[in-house]
Amino acid sequence: MPAKVKTFSALATEYGICTNTLRKWIKPIEKELKLDRRALREWQVTLIYSFLDKP
């Protein structure tokens, strides 16, 4: 199943955590993600999945 564009809160819900916890978990790859206030793009979601393992 390919990754899709998602909001940050939807991604946190998939992992069963709050958005603040997700931000702490992805801190090591924050610069690679190039986060902004928009929805996460497909490549960003894929990068997070590969870093944290898919939920």
mmCIF entry with sequence, helices, sheets and N, C-alpha, C, O atoms, coordinates in Angstrom:
data_MODEL
# 
_entry.id   MODEL 
# 
_entity.id                         1 
_entity.type                       polymer 
_entity.pdbx_number_of_molecules   1 
# 
_entity_poly.entity_id                      1 
_entity_poly.type                           'polypeptide(L)' 
_entity_poly.nstd_linkage                   no 
_entity_poly.nstd_monomer                   no 
_entity_poly.pdbx_seq_one_letter_code       MPAKVKTFSALATEYGICTNTLRKWIKPIEKELKLDRRALREWQVTLIYSFLDKP 
_entity_poly.pdbx_seq_one_letter_code_can   MPAKVKTFSALATEYGICTNTLRKWIKPIEKELKLDRRALREWQVTLIYSFLDKP 
_entity_poly.pdbx_strand_id                 A 
# 
loop_
_entity_poly_seq.entity_id 
_entity_poly_seq.num 
_entity_poly_seq.mon_id 
_entity_poly_seq.hetero 
1 1  MET n 
1 2  PRO n 
1 3  ALA n 
1 4  LYS n 
1 5  VAL n 
1 6  LYS n 
1 7  THR n 
1 8  PHE n 
1 9  SER n 
1 10 ALA n 
1 11 LEU n 
1 12 ALA n 
1 13 THR n 
1 14 GLU n 
1 15 TYR n 
1 16 GLY n 
1 17 ILE n 
1 18 CYS n 
1 19 THR n 
1 20 ASN n 
1 21 THR n 
1 22 LEU n 
1 23 ARG n 
1 24 LYS n 
1 25 TRP n 
1 26 ILE n 
1 27 LYS n 
1 28 PRO n 
1 29 ILE n 
1 30 GLU n 
1 31 LYS n 
1 32 GLU n 
1 33 LEU n 
1 34 LYS n 
1 35 LEU n 
1 36 ASP n 
1 37 ARG n 
1 38 ARG n 
1 39 ALA n 
1 40 LEU n 
1 41 ARG n 
1 42 GLU n 
1 43 TRP n 
1 44 GLN n 
1 45 VAL n 
1 46 THR n 
1 47 LEU n 
1 48 ILE n 
1 49 TYR n 
1 50 SER n 
1 51 PHE n 
1 52 LEU n 
1 53 ASP n 
1 54 LYS n 
1 55 PRO n 
# 
_struct_asym.id          A 
_struct_asym.entity_id   1 
# 
loop_
_struct_conf.conf_type_id 
_struct_conf.id 
_struct_conf.pdbx_PDB_helix_id 
_struct_conf.beg_label_comp_id 
_struct_conf.beg_label_asym_id 
_struct_conf.beg_label_seq_id 
_struct_conf.pdbx_beg_PDB_ins_code 
_struct_conf.end_label_comp_id 
_struct_conf.end_label_asym_id 
_struct_conf.end_label_seq_id 
_struct_conf.pdbx_end_PDB_ins_code 
_struct_conf.beg_auth_comp_id 
_struct_conf.beg_auth_asym_id 
_struct_conf.beg_auth_seq_id 
_struct_conf.end_auth_comp_id 
_struct_conf.end_auth_asym_id 
_struct_conf.end_auth_seq_id 
_struct_conf.pdbx_PDB_helix_class 
_struct_conf.details 
_struct_conf.pdbx_PDB_helix_length 
HELX_P HELX_P1 AA1 PHE A 8  ? TYR A 15 ? PHE A 8  TYR A 15 1 ? 8  
HELX_P HELX_P2 AA2 THR A 19 ? TRP A 25 ? THR A 19 TRP A 25 1 ? 7  
HELX_P HELX_P3 AA3 LYS A 27 ? ILE A 29 ? LYS A 27 ILE A 29 5 ? 3  
HELX_P HELX_P4 AA4 GLU A 30 ? LEU A 33 ? GLU A 30 LEU A 33 1 ? 4  
HELX_P HELX_P5 AA5 GLU A 42 ? LEU A 52 ? GLU A 42 LEU A 52 1 ? 11 
# 
_struct_conf_type.id          HELX_P 
_struct_conf_type.criteria    ? 
_struct_conf_type.reference   ? 
# 
loop_
_atom_site.group_PDB 
_atom_site.id 
_atom_site.type_symbol 
_atom_site.label_atom_id 
_atom_site.label_alt_id 
_atom_site.label_comp_id 
_atom_site.label_asym_id 
_atom_site.label_entity_id 
_atom_site.label_seq_id 
_atom_site.pdbx_PDB_ins_code 
_atom_site.Cartn_x 
_atom_site.Cartn_y 
_atom_site.Cartn_z 
_atom_site.occupancy 
_atom_site.B_iso_or_equiv 
_atom_site.pdbx_formal_charge 
_atom_site.auth_seq_id 
_atom_site.auth_comp_id 
_atom_site.auth_asym_id 
_atom_site.auth_atom_id 
_atom_site.pdbx_PDB_model_num 
ATOM 1   N N  . MET A 1 1  ? 0.851  -1.186 0.000  1.00 0.00 ? 1  MET A N  1 
ATOM 2   C CA . MET A 1 1  ? 0.000  0.000  0.000  1.00 0.00 ? 1  MET A CA 1 
ATOM 3   C C  . MET A 1 1  ? 0.893  1.246  0.000  1.00 0.00 ? 1  MET A C  1 
ATOM 4   O O  . MET A 1 1  ? 1.677  1.437  0.930  1.00 0.00 ? 1  MET A O  1 
ATOM 5   N N  . PRO A 1 2  ? 0.789  2.083  -1.016 1.00 0.00 ? 2  PRO A N  1 
ATOM 6   C CA . PRO A 1 2  ? 1.644  3.270  -1.076 1.00 0.00 ? 2  PRO A CA 1 
ATOM 7   C C  . PRO A 1 2  ? 1.211  4.318  -0.053 1.00 0.00 ? 2  PRO A C  1 
ATOM 8   O O  . PRO A 1 2  ? 0.039  4.418  0.311  1.00 0.00 ? 2  PRO A O  1 
ATOM 9   N N  . ALA A 1 3  ? 2.184  5.084  0.393  1.00 0.00 ? 3  ALA A N  1 
ATOM 10  C CA . ALA A 1 3  ? 1.893  6.166  1.338  1.00 0.00 ? 3  ALA A CA 1 
ATOM 11  C C  . ALA A 1 3  ? 1.111  7.258  0.616  1.00 0.00 ? 3  ALA A C  1 
ATOM 12  O O  . ALA A 1 3  ? 1.262  7.436  -0.592 1.00 0.00 ? 3  ALA A O  1 
ATOM 13  N N  . LYS A 1 4  ? 0.292  7.974  1.335  1.00 0.00 ? 4  LYS A N  1 
ATOM 14  C CA . LYS A 1 4  ? -0.494 9.056  0.760  1.00 0.00 ? 4  LYS A CA 1 
ATOM 15  C C  . LYS A 1 4  ? -0.231 10.342 1.528  1.00 0.00 ? 4  LYS A C  1 
ATOM 16  O O  . LYS A 1 4  ? 0.369  10.329 2.602  1.00 0.00 ? 4  LYS A O  1 
ATOM 17  N N  . VAL A 1 5  ? -0.684 11.438 0.969  1.00 0.00 ? 5  VAL A N  1 
ATOM 18  C CA . VAL A 1 5  ? -0.566 12.726 1.649  1.00 0.00 ? 5  VAL A CA 1 
ATOM 19  C C  . VAL A 1 5  ? -1.456 12.692 2.890  1.00 0.00 ? 5  VAL A C  1 
ATOM 20  O O  . VAL A 1 5  ? -2.628 12.326 2.812  1.00 0.00 ? 5  VAL A O  1 
ATOM 21  N N  . LYS A 1 6  ? -0.896 13.073 4.025  1.00 0.00 ? 6  LYS A N  1 
ATOM 22  C CA . LYS A 1 6  ? -1.627 13.015 5.289  1.00 0.00 ? 6  LYS A CA 1 
ATOM 23  C C  . LYS A 1 6  ? -1.341 14.248 6.124  1.00 0.00 ? 6  LYS A C  1 
ATOM 24  O O  . LYS A 1 6  ? -0.329 14.924 5.937  1.00 0.00 ? 6  LYS A O  1 
ATOM 25  N N  . THR A 1 7  ? -2.239 14.527 7.039  1.00 0.00 ? 7  THR A N  1 
ATOM 26  C CA . THR A 1 7  ? -1.972 15.588 8.002  1.00 0.00 ? 7  THR A CA 1 
ATOM 27  C C  . THR A 1 7  ? -1.122 15.004 9.122  1.00 0.00 ? 7  THR A C  1 
ATOM 28  O O  . THR A 1 7  ? -1.059 13.790 9.311  1.00 0.00 ? 7  THR A O  1 
ATOM 29  N N  . PHE A 1 8  ? -0.481 15.880 9.845  1.00 0.00 ? 8  PHE A N  1 
ATOM 30  C CA . PHE A 1 8  ? 0.380  15.459 10.949 1.00 0.00 ? 8  PHE A CA 1 
ATOM 31  C C  . PHE A 1 8  ? -0.441 14.751 12.020 1.00 0.00 ? 8  PHE A C  1 
ATOM 32  O O  . PHE A 1 8  ? 0.000  13.756 12.594 1.00 0.00 ? 8  PHE A O  1 
ATOM 33  N N  . SER A 1 9  ? -1.634 15.268 12.285 1.00 0.00 ? 9  SER A N  1 
ATOM 34  C CA . SER A 1 9  ? -2.472 14.656 13.324 1.00 0.00 ? 9  SER A CA 1 
ATOM 35  C C  . SER A 1 9  ? -3.002 13.295 12.888 1.00 0.00 ? 9  SER A C  1 
ATOM 36  O O  . SER A 1 9  ? -3.162 12.409 13.727 1.00 0.00 ? 9  SER A O  1 
ATOM 37  N N  . ALA A 1 10 ? -3.279 13.105 11.604 1.00 0.00 ? 10 ALA A N  1 
ATOM 38  C CA . ALA A 1 10 ? -3.728 11.802 11.116 1.00 0.00 ? 10 ALA A CA 1 
ATOM 39  C C  . ALA A 1 10 ? -2.620 10.763 11.258 1.00 0.00 ? 10 ALA A C  1 
ATOM 40  O O  . ALA A 1 10 ? -2.875 9.608  11.598 1.00 0.00 ? 10 ALA A O  1 
ATOM 41  N N  . LEU A 1 11 ? -1.398 11.186 10.996 1.00 0.00 ? 11 LEU A N  1 
ATOM 42  C CA . LEU A 1 11 ? -0.257 10.282 11.138 1.00 0.00 ? 11 LEU A CA 1 
ATOM 43  C C  . LEU A 1 11 ? -0.048 9.905  12.606 1.00 0.00 ? 11 LEU A C  1 
ATOM 44  O O  . LEU A 1 11 ? 0.231  8.749  12.921 1.00 0.00 ? 11 LEU A O  1 
ATOM 45  N N  . ALA A 1 12 ? -0.183 10.878 13.491 1.00 0.00 ? 12 ALA A N  1 
ATOM 46  C CA . ALA A 1 12 ? -0.047 10.606 14.926 1.00 0.00 ? 12 ALA A CA 1 
ATOM 47  C C  . ALA A 1 12 ? -1.140 9.646  15.391 1.00 0.00 ? 12 ALA A C  1 
ATOM 48  O O  . ALA A 1 12 ? -0.882 8.777  16.224 1.00 0.00 ? 12 ALA A O  1 
ATOM 49  N N  . THR A 1 13 ? -2.343 9.790  14.868 1.00 0.00 ? 13 THR A N  1 
ATOM 50  C CA . THR A 1 13 ? -3.439 8.901  15.224 1.00 0.00 ? 13 THR A CA 1 
ATOM 51  C C  . THR A 1 13 ? -3.145 7.469  14.783 1.00 0.00 ? 13 THR A C  1 
ATOM 52  O O  . THR A 1 13 ? -3.482 6.520  15.492 1.00 0.00 ? 13 THR A O  1 
ATOM 53  N N  . GLU A 1 14 ? -2.522 7.308  13.626 1.00 0.00 ? 14 GLU A N  1 
ATOM 54  C CA . GLU A 1 14 ? -2.152 5.969  13.163 1.00 0.00 ? 14 GLU A CA 1 
ATOM 55  C C  . GLU A 1 14 ? -1.227 5.269  14.150 1.00 0.00 ? 14 GLU A C  1 
ATOM 56  O O  . GLU A 1 14 ? -1.337 4.062  14.365 1.00 0.00 ? 14 GLU A O  1 
ATOM 57  N N  . TYR A 1 15 ? -0.315 6.032  14.749 1.00 0.00 ? 15 TYR A N  1 
ATOM 58  C CA . TYR A 1 15 ? 0.615  5.467  15.715 1.00 0.00 ? 15 TYR A CA 1 
ATOM 59  C C  . TYR A 1 15 ? 0.011  5.388  17.119 1.00 0.00 ? 15 TYR A C  1 
ATOM 60  O O  . TYR A 1 15 ? 0.607  4.787  18.013 1.00 0.00 ? 15 TYR A O  1 
ATOM 61  N N  . GLY A 1 16 ? -1.158 5.985  17.319 1.00 0.00 ? 16 GLY A N  1 
ATOM 62  C CA . GLY A 1 16 ? -1.823 5.941  18.617 1.00 0.00 ? 16 GLY A CA 1 
ATOM 63  C C  . GLY A 1 16 ? -1.196 6.867  19.639 1.00 0.00 ? 16 GLY A C  1 
ATOM 64  O O  . GLY A 1 16 ? -1.216 6.587  20.838 1.00 0.00 ? 16 GLY A O  1 
ATOM 65  N N  . ILE A 1 17 ? -0.636 7.978  19.162 1.00 0.00 ? 17 ILE A N  1 
ATOM 66  C CA . ILE A 1 17 ? 0.032  8.942  20.038 1.00 0.00 ? 17 ILE A CA 1 
ATOM 67  C C  . ILE A 1 17 ? -0.465 10.344 19.709 1.00 0.00 ? 17 ILE A C  1 
ATOM 68  O O  . ILE A 1 17 ? -1.172 10.539 18.720 1.00 0.00 ? 17 ILE A O  1 
ATOM 69  N N  . CYS A 1 18 ? -0.099 11.312 20.531 1.00 0.00 ? 18 CYS A N  1 
ATOM 70  C CA . CYS A 1 18 ? -0.470 12.691 20.256 1.00 0.00 ? 18 CYS A CA 1 
ATOM 71  C C  . CYS A 1 18 ? 0.580  13.319 19.321 1.00 0.00 ? 18 CYS A C  1 
ATOM 72  O O  . CYS A 1 18 ? 1.661  12.763 19.126 1.00 0.00 ? 18 CYS A O  1 
ATOM 73  N N  . THR A 1 19 ? 0.252  14.460 18.760 1.00 0.00 ? 19 THR A N  1 
ATOM 74  C CA . THR A 1 19 ? 1.142  15.105 17.789 1.00 0.00 ? 19 THR A CA 1 
ATOM 75  C C  . THR A 1 19 ? 2.456  15.538 18.425 1.00 0.00 ? 19 THR A C  1 
ATOM 76  O O  . THR A 1 19 ? 3.502  15.489 17.777 1.00 0.00 ? 19 THR A O  1 
ATOM 77  N N  . ASN A 1 20 ? 2.416  15.960 19.677 1.00 0.00 ? 20 ASN A N  1 
ATOM 78  C CA . ASN A 1 20 ? 3.649  16.366 20.357 1.00 0.00 ? 20 ASN A CA 1 
ATOM 79  C C  . ASN A 1 20 ? 4.623  15.200 20.497 1.00 0.00 ? 20 ASN A C  1 
ATOM 80  O O  . ASN A 1 20 ? 5.830  15.370 20.324 1.00 0.00 ? 20 ASN A O  1 
ATOM 81  N N  . THR A 1 21 ? 4.107  14.036 20.805 1.00 0.00 ? 21 THR A N  1 
ATOM 82  C CA . THR A 1 21 ? 4.960  12.852 20.918 1.00 0.00 ? 21 THR A CA 1 
ATOM 83  C C  . THR A 1 21 ? 5.553  12.493 19.557 1.00 0.00 ? 21 THR A C  1 
ATOM 84  O O  . THR A 1 21 ? 6.730  12.143 19.470 1.00 0.00 ? 21 THR A O  1 
ATOM 85  N N  . LEU A 1 22 ? 4.753  12.577 18.499 1.00 0.00 ? 22 LEU A N  1 
ATOM 86  C CA . LEU A 1 22 ? 5.255  12.290 17.159 1.00 0.00 ? 22 LEU A CA 1 
ATOM 87  C C  . LEU A 1 22 ? 6.370  13.255 16.783 1.00 0.00 ? 22 LEU A C  1 
ATOM 88  O O  . LEU A 1 22 ? 7.362  12.852 16.176 1.00 0.00 ? 22 LEU A O  1 
ATOM 89  N N  . ARG A 1 23 ? 6.216  14.511 17.136 1.00 0.00 ? 23 ARG A N  1 
ATOM 90  C CA . ARG A 1 23 ? 7.267  15.495 16.853 1.00 0.00 ? 23 ARG A CA 1 
ATOM 91  C C  . ARG A 1 23 ? 8.576  15.142 17.576 1.00 0.00 ? 23 ARG A C  1 
ATOM 92  O O  . ARG A 1 23 ? 9.661  15.323 17.022 1.00 0.00 ? 23 ARG A O  1 
ATOM 93  N N  . LYS A 1 24 ? 8.472  14.645 18.801 1.00 0.00 ? 24 LYS A N  1 
ATOM 94  C CA . LYS A 1 24 ? 9.667  14.235 19.544 1.00 0.00 ? 24 LYS A CA 1 
ATOM 95  C C  . LYS A 1 24 ? 10.313 13.017 18.894 1.00 0.00 ? 24 LYS A C  1 
ATOM 96  O O  . LYS A 1 24 ? 11.538 12.929 18.813 1.00 0.00 ? 24 LYS A O  1 
ATOM 97  N N  . TRP A 1 25 ? 9.494  12.084 18.434 1.00 0.00 ? 25 TRP A N  1 
ATOM 98  C CA . TRP A 1 25 ? 10.011 10.866 17.824 1.00 0.00 ? 25 TRP A CA 1 
ATOM 99  C C  . TRP A 1 25 ? 10.752 11.146 16.523 1.00 0.00 ? 25 TRP A C  1 
ATOM 100 O O  . TRP A 1 25 ? 11.746 10.484 16.224 1.00 0.00 ? 25 TRP A O  1 
ATOM 101 N N  . ILE A 1 26 ? 10.277 12.127 15.741 1.00 0.00 ? 26 ILE A N  1 
ATOM 102 C CA . ILE A 1 26 ? 10.906 12.387 14.441 1.00 0.00 ? 26 ILE A CA 1 
ATOM 103 C C  . ILE A 1 26 ? 11.954 13.495 14.500 1.00 0.00 ? 26 ILE A C  1 
ATOM 104 O O  . ILE A 1 26 ? 12.467 13.923 13.466 1.00 0.00 ? 26 ILE A O  1 
ATOM 105 N N  . LYS A 1 27 ? 12.267 13.951 15.690 1.00 0.00 ? 27 LYS A N  1 
ATOM 106 C CA . LYS A 1 27 ? 13.273 15.006 15.856 1.00 0.00 ? 27 LYS A CA 1 
ATOM 107 C C  . LYS A 1 27 ? 14.598 14.701 15.134 1.00 0.00 ? 27 LYS A C  1 
ATOM 108 O O  . LYS A 1 27 ? 15.164 15.605 14.520 1.00 0.00 ? 27 LYS A O  1 
ATOM 109 N N  . PRO A 1 28 ? 15.111 13.464 15.187 1.00 0.00 ? 28 PRO A N  1 
ATOM 110 C CA . PRO A 1 28 ? 16.386 13.178 14.514 1.00 0.00 ? 28 PRO A CA 1 
ATOM 111 C C  . PRO A 1 28 ? 16.367 13.366 12.988 1.00 0.00 ? 28 PRO A C  1 
ATOM 112 O O  . PRO A 1 28 ? 17.414 13.594 12.383 1.00 0.00 ? 28 PRO A O  1 
ATOM 113 N N  . ILE A 1 29 ? 15.185 13.271 12.367 1.00 0.00 ? 29 ILE A N  1 
ATOM 114 C CA . ILE A 1 29 ? 15.118 13.422 10.906 1.00 0.00 ? 29 ILE A CA 1 
ATOM 115 C C  . ILE A 1 29 ? 14.382 14.699 10.491 1.00 0.00 ? 29 ILE A C  1 
ATOM 116 O O  . ILE A 1 29 ? 13.948 14.830 9.347  1.00 0.00 ? 29 ILE A O  1 
ATOM 117 N N  . GLU A 1 30 ? 14.249 15.622 11.418 1.00 0.00 ? 30 GLU A N  1 
ATOM 118 C CA . GLU A 1 30 ? 13.484 16.843 11.182 1.00 0.00 ? 30 GLU A CA 1 
ATOM 119 C C  . GLU A 1 30 ? 14.013 17.653 9.991  1.00 0.00 ? 30 GLU A C  1 
ATOM 120 O O  . GLU A 1 30 ? 13.227 18.158 9.189  1.00 0.00 ? 30 GLU A O  1 
ATOM 121 N N  . LYS A 1 31 ? 15.326 17.778 9.874  1.00 0.00 ? 31 LYS A N  1 
ATOM 122 C CA . LYS A 1 31 ? 15.897 18.563 8.773  1.00 0.00 ? 31 LYS A CA 1 
ATOM 123 C C  . LYS A 1 31 ? 15.669 17.900 7.431  1.00 0.00 ? 31 LYS A C  1 
ATOM 124 O O  . LYS A 1 31 ? 15.442 18.585 6.433  1.00 0.00 ? 31 LYS A O  1 
ATOM 125 N N  . GLU A 1 32 ? 15.725 16.580 7.389  1.00 0.00 ? 32 GLU A N  1 
ATOM 126 C CA . GLU A 1 32 ? 15.466 15.851 6.143  1.00 0.00 ? 32 GLU A CA 1 
ATOM 127 C C  . GLU A 1 32 ? 14.018 16.007 5.701  1.00 0.00 ? 32 GLU A C  1 
ATOM 128 O O  . GLU A 1 32 ? 13.730 16.027 4.504  1.00 0.00 ? 32 GLU A O  1 
ATOM 129 N N  . LEU A 1 33 ? 13.108 16.117 6.660  1.00 0.00 ? 33 LEU A N  1 
ATOM 130 C CA . LEU A 1 33 ? 11.680 16.202 6.353  1.00 0.00 ? 33 LEU A CA 1 
ATOM 131 C C  . LEU A 1 33 ? 11.270 17.554 5.776  1.00 0.00 ? 33 LEU A C  1 
ATOM 132 O O  . LEU A 1 33 ? 10.297 17.638 5.026  1.00 0.00 ? 33 LEU A O  1 
ATOM 133 N N  . LYS A 1 34 ? 12.003 18.611 6.121  1.00 0.00 ? 34 LYS A N  1 
ATOM 134 C CA . LYS A 1 34 ? 11.660 19.960 5.659  1.00 0.00 ? 34 LYS A CA 1 
ATOM 135 C C  . LYS A 1 34 ? 10.190 20.278 5.950  1.00 0.00 ? 34 LYS A C  1 
ATOM 136 O O  . LYS A 1 34 ? 9.417  20.609 5.051  1.00 0.00 ? 34 LYS A O  1 
ATOM 137 N N  . LEU A 1 35 ? 9.833  20.167 7.222  1.00 0.00 ? 35 LEU A N  1 
ATOM 138 C CA . LEU A 1 35 ? 8.447  20.366 7.641  1.00 0.00 ? 35 LEU A CA 1 
ATOM 139 C C  . LEU A 1 35 ? 8.002  21.814 7.486  1.00 0.00 ? 35 LEU A C  1 
ATOM 140 O O  . LEU A 1 35 ? 8.774  22.750 7.691  1.00 0.00 ? 35 LEU A O  1 
ATOM 141 N N  . ASP A 1 36 ? 6.743  21.966 7.120  1.00 0.00 ? 36 ASP A N  1 
ATOM 142 C CA . ASP A 1 36 ? 6.101  23.274 7.102  1.00 0.00 ? 36 ASP A CA 1 
ATOM 143 C C  . ASP A 1 36 ? 4.702  23.085 7.693  1.00 0.00 ? 36 ASP A C  1 
ATOM 144 O O  . ASP A 1 36 ? 4.413  22.030 8.257  1.00 0.00 ? 36 ASP A O  1 
ATOM 145 N N  . ARG A 1 37 ? 3.875  24.042 7.579  1.00 0.00 ? 37 ARG A N  1 
ATOM 146 C CA . ARG A 1 37 ? 2.554  23.977 8.213  1.00 0.00 ? 37 ARG A CA 1 
ATOM 147 C C  . ARG A 1 37 ? 1.518  23.235 7.361  1.00 0.00 ? 37 ARG A C  1 
ATOM 148 O O  . ARG A 1 37 ? 0.353  23.155 7.752  1.00 0.00 ? 37 ARG A O  1 
ATOM 149 N N  . ARG A 1 38 ? 1.909  22.704 6.233  1.00 0.00 ? 38 ARG A N  1 
ATOM 150 C CA . ARG A 1 38 ? 0.983  22.037 5.327  1.00 0.00 ? 38 ARG A CA 1 
ATOM 151 C C  . ARG A 1 38 ? 0.911  20.547 5.628  1.00 0.00 ? 38 ARG A C  1 
ATOM 152 O O  . ARG A 1 38 ? 1.599  20.035 6.512  1.00 0.00 ? 38 ARG A O  1 
ATOM 153 N N  . ALA A 1 39 ? 0.064  19.871 4.871  1.00 0.00 ? 39 ALA A N  1 
ATOM 154 C CA . ALA A 1 39 ? -0.034 18.419 5.002  1.00 0.00 ? 39 ALA A CA 1 
ATOM 155 C C  . ALA A 1 39 ? 1.289  17.786 4.594  1.00 0.00 ? 39 ALA A C  1 
ATOM 156 O O  . ALA A 1 39 ? 2.032  18.331 3.778  1.00 0.00 ? 39 ALA A O  1 
ATOM 157 N N  . LEU A 1 40 ? 1.562  16.642 5.171  1.00 0.00 ? 40 LEU A N  1 
ATOM 158 C CA . LEU A 1 40 ? 2.786  15.927 4.844  1.00 0.00 ? 40 LEU A CA 1 
ATOM 159 C C  . LEU A 1 40 ? 2.660  15.332 3.447  1.00 0.00 ? 40 LEU A C  1 
ATOM 160 O O  . LEU A 1 40 ? 1.650  14.710 3.120  1.00 0.00 ? 40 LEU A O  1 
ATOM 161 N N  . ARG A 1 41 ? 3.679  15.524 2.631  1.00 0.00 ? 41 ARG A N  1 
ATOM 162 C CA . ARG A 1 41 ? 3.671  14.979 1.284  1.00 0.00 ? 41 ARG A CA 1 
ATOM 163 C C  . ARG A 1 41 ? 4.012  13.494 1.331  1.00 0.00 ? 41 ARG A C  1 
ATOM 164 O O  . ARG A 1 41 ? 4.461  12.974 2.352  1.00 0.00 ? 41 ARG A O  1 
ATOM 165 N N  . GLU A 1 42 ? 3.789  12.833 0.213  1.00 0.00 ? 42 GLU A N  1 
ATOM 166 C CA . GLU A 1 42 ? 3.988  11.388 0.148  1.00 0.00 ? 42 GLU A CA 1 
ATOM 167 C C  . GLU A 1 42 ? 5.417  10.984 0.521  1.00 0.00 ? 42 GLU A C  1 
ATOM 168 O O  . GLU A 1 42 ? 5.610  9.993  1.225  1.00 0.00 ? 42 GLU A O  1 
ATOM 169 N N  . TRP A 1 43 ? 6.413  11.732 0.061  1.00 0.00 ? 43 TRP A N  1 
ATOM 170 C CA . TRP A 1 43 ? 7.808  11.383 0.365  1.00 0.00 ? 43 TRP A CA 1 
ATOM 171 C C  . TRP A 1 43 ? 8.123  11.576 1.843  1.00 0.00 ? 43 TRP A C  1 
ATOM 172 O O  . TRP A 1 43 ? 8.953  10.858 2.402  1.00 0.00 ? 43 TRP A O  1 
ATOM 173 N N  . GLN A 1 44 ? 7.457  12.554 2.484  1.00 0.00 ? 44 GLN A N  1 
ATOM 174 C CA . GLN A 1 44 ? 7.669  12.775 3.911  1.00 0.00 ? 44 GLN A CA 1 
ATOM 175 C C  . GLN A 1 44 ? 7.057  11.635 4.730  1.00 0.00 ? 44 GLN A C  1 
ATOM 176 O O  . GLN A 1 44 ? 7.658  11.152 5.690  1.00 0.00 ? 44 GLN A O  1 
ATOM 177 N N  . VAL A 1 45 ? 5.861  11.219 4.336  1.00 0.00 ? 45 VAL A N  1 
ATOM 178 C CA . VAL A 1 45 ? 5.195  10.111 5.030  1.00 0.00 ? 45 VAL A CA 1 
ATOM 179 C C  . VAL A 1 45 ? 6.028  8.840  4.881  1.00 0.00 ? 45 VAL A C  1 
ATOM 180 O O  . VAL A 1 45 ? 6.200  8.095  5.846  1.00 0.00 ? 45 VAL A O  1 
ATOM 181 N N  . THR A 1 46 ? 6.542  8.592  3.688  1.00 0.00 ? 46 THR A N  1 
ATOM 182 C CA . THR A 1 46 ? 7.378  7.418  3.447  1.00 0.00 ? 46 THR A CA 1 
ATOM 183 C C  . THR A 1 46 ? 8.635  7.455  4.301  1.00 0.00 ? 46 THR A C  1 
ATOM 184 O O  . THR A 1 46 ? 9.042  6.430  4.848  1.00 0.00 ? 46 THR A O  1 
ATOM 185 N N  . LEU A 1 47 ? 9.252  8.623  4.421  1.00 0.00 ? 47 LEU A N  1 
ATOM 186 C CA . LEU A 1 47 ? 10.454 8.770  5.236  1.00 0.00 ? 47 LEU A CA 1 
ATOM 187 C C  . LEU A 1 47 ? 10.159 8.504  6.713  1.00 0.00 ? 47 LEU A C  1 
ATOM 188 O O  . LEU A 1 47 ? 10.945 7.845  7.394  1.00 0.00 ? 47 LEU A O  1 
ATOM 189 N N  . ILE A 1 48 ? 9.042  9.009  7.204  1.00 0.00 ? 48 ILE A N  1 
ATOM 190 C CA . ILE A 1 48 ? 8.649  8.773  8.592  1.00 0.00 ? 48 ILE A CA 1 
ATOM 191 C C  . ILE A 1 48 ? 8.372  7.289  8.825  1.00 0.00 ? 48 ILE A C  1 
ATOM 192 O O  . ILE A 1 48 ? 8.793  6.728  9.836  1.00 0.00 ? 48 ILE A O  1 
ATOM 193 N N  . TYR A 1 49 ? 7.660  6.650  7.885  1.00 0.00 ? 49 TYR A N  1 
ATOM 194 C CA . TYR A 1 49 ? 7.389  5.220  7.999  1.00 0.00 ? 49 TYR A CA 1 
ATOM 195 C C  . TYR A 1 49 ? 8.684  4.410  8.043  1.00 0.00 ? 49 TYR A C  1 
ATOM 196 O O  . TYR A 1 49 ? 8.800  3.461  8.818  1.00 0.00 ? 49 TYR A O  1 
ATOM 197 N N  . SER A 1 50 ? 9.647  4.782  7.220  1.00 0.00 ? 50 SER A N  1 
ATOM 198 C CA . SER A 1 50 ? 10.890 4.021  7.209  1.00 0.00 ? 50 SER A CA 1 
ATOM 199 C C  . SER A 1 50 ? 11.720 4.268  8.477  1.00 0.00 ? 50 SER A C  1 
ATOM 200 O O  . SER A 1 50 ? 12.450 3.382  8.920  1.00 0.00 ? 50 SER A O  1 
ATOM 201 N N  . PHE A 1 51 ? 11.610 5.458  9.054  1.00 0.00 ? 51 PHE A N  1 
ATOM 202 C CA . PHE A 1 51 ? 12.345 5.771  10.278 1.00 0.00 ? 51 PHE A CA 1 
ATOM 203 C C  . PHE A 1 51 ? 11.715 5.117  11.505 1.00 0.00 ? 51 PHE A C  1 
ATOM 204 O O  . PHE A 1 51 ? 12.421 4.578  12.358 1.00 0.00 ? 51 PHE A O  1 
ATOM 205 N N  . LEU A 1 52 ? 10.386 5.167  11.592 1.00 0.00 ? 52 LEU A N  1 
ATOM 206 C CA . LEU A 1 52 ? 9.679  4.663  12.786 1.00 0.00 ? 52 LEU A CA 1 
ATOM 207 C C  . LEU A 1 52 ? 9.099  3.266  12.612 1.00 0.00 ? 52 LEU A C  1 
ATOM 208 O O  . LEU A 1 52 ? 8.590  2.696  13.577 1.00 0.00 ? 52 LEU A O  1 
ATOM 209 N N  . ASP A 1 53 ? 9.158  2.717  11.449 1.00 0.00 ? 53 ASP A N  1 
ATOM 210 C CA . ASP A 1 53 ? 8.461  1.485  11.074 1.00 0.00 ? 53 ASP A CA 1 
ATOM 211 C C  . ASP A 1 53 ? 6.976  1.815  10.902 1.00 0.00 ? 53 ASP A C  1 
ATOM 212 O O  . ASP A 1 53 ? 6.423  2.665  11.599 1.00 0.00 ? 53 ASP A O  1 
ATOM 213 N N  . LYS A 1 54 ? 6.369  1.132  9.977  1.00 0.00 ? 54 LYS A N  1 
ATOM 214 C CA . LYS A 1 54 ? 4.973  1.405  9.663  1.00 0.00 ? 54 LYS A CA 1 
ATOM 215 C C  . LYS A 1 54 ? 4.076  0.977  10.830 1.00 0.00 ? 54 LYS A C  1 
ATOM 216 O O  . LYS A 1 54 ? 4.299  -0.079 11.423 1.00 0.00 ? 54 LYS A O  1 
ATOM 217 N N  . PRO A 1 55 ? 3.063  1.788  11.164 1.00 0.00 ? 55 PRO A N  1 
ATOM 218 C CA . PRO A 1 55 ? 2.184  1.448  12.308 1.00 0.00 ? 55 PRO A CA 1 
ATOM 219 C C  . PRO A 1 55 ? 1.340  0.211  12.016 1.00 0.00 ? 55 PRO A C  1 
ATOM 220 O O  . PRO A 1 55 ? 0.552  -0.212 12.862 1.00 0.00 ? 55 PRO A O  1 
# 
